[in-house]
């Protein structure tokens, strides 16, 4: 751990934090729910995002000891803890995305480094560089069919799947944590673009934005 430069990105400060969509709400507004609304859009802002890389055996042991859940061993899969607040997504044979409630990422990184010791691994805190958009409602899949290039039919995209794909013209991670919800993990720099695209593409479904 002495060879790694670590720091807490959520240090005490008088400077308020804004979500990646704060500007979008001011610029484009946030349509409220209505009787005809068939899609709900919500940003799960300021979560902790860690990219973890290394050997699966050593990382799995460390992650199970700290989070209590195992790394997803199969490609394009997603696992969650019992609360659904913490998740791990397979990105490549030696790379995973860990998402936890905001504020937990630095203690988690510290504990993982302690457990991993001299193993070969890398942990990167990317919390400030991306955000998670959640879609729910009966027309959520229809909206995704208009927007992503990946096949989102239930027979091809079951619960527990997560892939890296293209949303409009932006790269995204598309996830299906349960039967009711879909998640888009997008880069902060594309958040406003994705938000405005969803408002436009979802207009026919009466999209409702929950802040």
VMD Tcl script that draws the C-alpha trace (Angstrom):
set ca {
  {0.00 0.00 0.00}
  {2.97 2.31 0.55}
  {3.63 2.26 -3.21}
  {0.19 3.68 -4.08}
  {-0.88 7.31 -3.87}
  {-4.33 7.28 -2.29}
  {-6.59 10.12 -1.22}
  {-10.20 10.64 -0.22}
  {-12.04 12.58 -2.93}
  {-14.81 13.47 -0.46}
  {-12.76 15.42 2.06}
  {-14.53 17.90 4.34}
  {-15.06 21.14 2.46}
  {-17.32 24.16 2.44}
  {-17.65 23.80 -1.33}
  {-20.99 22.10 -2.09}
  {-21.03 19.07 -4.36}
  {-23.29 19.01 -7.41}
  {-24.43 15.96 -9.29}
  {-23.48 15.63 -12.97}
  {-27.09 16.45 -13.90}
  {-27.46 19.56 -11.73}
  {-26.74 21.77 -14.74}
  {-29.11 19.73 -16.91}
  {-32.01 20.22 -14.50}
  {-31.48 23.99 -14.62}
  {-31.06 24.11 -18.38}
  {-33.55 21.51 -19.62}
  {-35.89 21.18 -16.67}
  {-37.22 18.00 -15.11}
  {-40.66 16.89 -16.36}
  {-42.93 15.90 -13.50}
  {-45.02 12.77 -13.39}
  {-48.39 12.70 -15.08}
  {-51.23 10.23 -15.53}
  {-49.81 9.10 -18.88}
  {-46.22 8.68 -17.69}
  {-44.77 5.27 -18.68}
  {-41.10 5.89 -17.93}
  {-39.40 7.22 -14.81}
  {-35.85 8.59 -15.04}
  {-33.74 9.09 -11.94}
  {-30.10 9.91 -11.41}
  {-28.49 7.99 -8.59}
  {-25.96 10.71 -8.07}
  {-22.65 10.86 -6.22}
  {-22.25 7.13 -5.71}
  {-18.83 5.58 -5.18}
  {-17.35 4.00 -8.33}
  {-14.16 1.93 -8.21}
  {-12.45 0.15 -11.11}
  {-10.66 -2.94 -9.75}
  {-8.15 -4.88 -11.83}
  {-6.00 -7.91 -11.13}
  {-6.09 -11.67 -10.72}
  {-9.59 -12.97 -10.12}
  {-8.66 -15.36 -7.29}
  {-6.89 -12.79 -5.11}
  {-9.45 -10.06 -5.85}
  {-12.41 -12.34 -5.19}
  {-11.06 -13.31 -1.78}
  {-10.46 -9.67 -0.86}
  {-13.84 -8.47 -2.13}
  {-15.73 -11.26 -0.35}
  {-13.94 -10.40 2.87}
  {-14.78 -6.70 2.64}
  {-18.14 -6.53 0.82}
  {-19.49 -10.00 1.48}
  {-20.20 -10.68 -2.20}
  {-18.12 -12.47 -4.81}
  {-16.82 -11.12 -8.08}
  {-19.01 -12.08 -11.03}
  {-17.08 -14.85 -12.71}
  {-18.95 -14.92 -16.01}
  {-18.61 -12.31 -18.75}
  {-21.29 -9.60 -18.93}
  {-22.73 -10.32 -15.49}
  {-23.66 -8.21 -12.50}
  {-23.95 -9.17 -8.82}
  {-25.44 -7.21 -5.92}
  {-25.52 -7.47 -2.16}
  {-28.76 -8.23 -0.33}
  {-29.69 -4.54 -0.09}
  {-29.06 -3.86 -3.77}
  {-26.98 -0.82 -2.79}
  {-23.63 -2.37 -3.66}
  {-22.86 -4.04 -6.96}
  {-19.98 -5.48 -8.97}
  {-20.03 -5.66 -12.76}
  {-17.74 -7.76 -14.97}
  {-15.96 -5.54 -17.50}
  {-13.17 -7.78 -18.82}
  {-11.34 -10.95 -17.72}
  {-9.33 -8.95 -15.17}
  {-11.46 -5.84 -14.64}
  {-14.60 -5.09 -12.58}
  {-16.67 -2.03 -11.70}
  {-17.67 -1.75 -8.04}
  {-20.45 0.70 -7.14}
  {-21.23 1.53 -3.50}
  {-23.14 4.28 -1.66}
  {-21.41 7.64 -1.74}
  {-18.77 8.01 0.95}
  {-17.96 4.32 1.13}
  {-15.51 4.23 -1.76}
  {-12.36 5.43 0.02}
  {-12.76 3.21 3.11}
  {-13.50 0.32 0.74}
  {-10.39 1.04 -1.33}
  {-8.28 1.23 1.83}
  {-9.58 -2.08 3.17}
  {-9.10 -3.82 -0.17}
  {-5.51 -2.60 -0.39}
  {-4.85 -3.89 3.12}
  {-6.23 -7.33 2.26}
  {-4.50 -7.56 -1.12}
  {-1.09 -6.73 0.30}
  {1.65 -7.47 -2.24}
  {-0.66 -9.00 -4.87}
  {-0.62 -7.50 -8.37}
  {-3.69 -5.32 -8.70}
  {-4.92 -1.79 -9.45}
  {-7.78 0.16 -7.87}
  {-8.93 3.45 -9.43}
  {-11.54 5.74 -7.90}
  {-13.58 7.03 -10.84}
  {-16.51 8.33 -8.77}
  {-16.16 11.89 -10.01}
  {-15.97 10.83 -13.65}
  {-19.27 9.04 -14.12}
  {-22.83 8.79 -12.88}
  {-25.68 6.30 -12.91}
  {-29.04 6.91 -14.60}
  {-31.94 4.64 -13.69}
  {-34.91 3.88 -15.94}
  {-38.10 2.24 -14.72}
  {-41.66 1.87 -15.94}
  {-43.53 -0.20 -18.50}
  {-41.95 1.61 -21.47}
  {-38.35 1.65 -20.19}
  {-37.27 -1.16 -22.52}
  {-39.01 0.50 -25.48}
  {-37.07 3.68 -24.77}
  {-33.81 1.73 -24.68}
  {-34.68 0.05 -28.00}
  {-34.71 3.52 -29.56}
  {-31.40 4.47 -28.02}
  {-28.86 1.63 -27.57}
  {-27.47 -0.69 -30.23}
  {-27.53 -3.75 -27.96}
  {-30.42 -6.22 -28.02}
  {-32.45 -5.59 -24.85}
  {-35.09 -8.26 -25.40}
  {-35.61 -10.21 -22.13}
  {-34.51 -13.45 -23.80}
  {-31.14 -11.85 -24.60}
  {-30.82 -9.43 -21.69}
  {-31.98 -11.15 -18.48}
  {-31.81 -9.76 -14.97}
  {-28.22 -9.78 -13.74}
  {-26.65 -8.86 -17.06}
  {-24.40 -5.86 -17.67}
  {-22.66 -4.86 -20.90}
  {-20.57 -2.06 -22.34}
  {-22.35 -0.65 -25.36}
  {-23.23 2.54 -27.22}
  {-25.99 4.91 -26.09}
  {-26.83 7.26 -28.98}
  {-23.25 8.36 -29.73}
  {-21.82 7.85 -26.24}
  {-20.22 4.83 -24.62}
  {-22.18 3.49 -21.66}
  {-22.51 0.52 -19.36}
  {-26.03 -0.88 -19.57}
  {-27.20 -2.99 -16.62}
  {-30.38 -4.78 -15.59}
  {-30.35 -5.19 -11.79}
  {-33.93 -6.45 -11.51}
  {-37.17 -6.94 -13.44}
  {-38.34 -3.37 -12.93}
  {-35.21 -1.29 -13.54}
  {-32.46 -0.63 -16.06}
  {-29.29 1.31 -15.31}
  {-26.97 3.38 -17.50}
  {-23.51 4.20 -16.19}
  {-22.32 7.18 -18.23}
  {-19.31 9.46 -18.16}
  {-19.83 12.78 -16.45}
  {-18.91 14.67 -19.62}
  {-21.75 12.92 -21.49}
  {-24.34 13.14 -18.71}
  {-26.13 16.22 -20.05}
  {-26.12 14.83 -23.59}
  {-27.62 11.52 -22.42}
  {-30.19 13.28 -20.24}
  {-31.44 15.50 -23.06}
  {-31.50 12.52 -25.42}
  {-33.64 10.57 -22.96}
  {-36.04 13.49 -22.53}
  {-36.45 13.75 -26.28}
  {-36.67 10.01 -27.00}
  {-38.94 9.48 -24.01}
  {-41.36 12.30 -24.76}
  {-43.91 9.94 -26.33}
  {-43.93 7.90 -23.10}
  {-44.51 10.91 -20.83}
  {-41.11 10.55 -19.17}
  {-41.09 11.54 -15.50}
  {-37.87 12.78 -13.89}
  {-37.38 12.12 -10.19}
  {-34.81 14.41 -8.56}
}
mol new
graphics top color blue
foreach p $ca { graphics top sphere $p radius 0.5 }
foreach p [lrange $ca 0 end-1] q [lrange $ca 1 end] { graphics top cylinder $p $q radius 0.2 }
display resetview
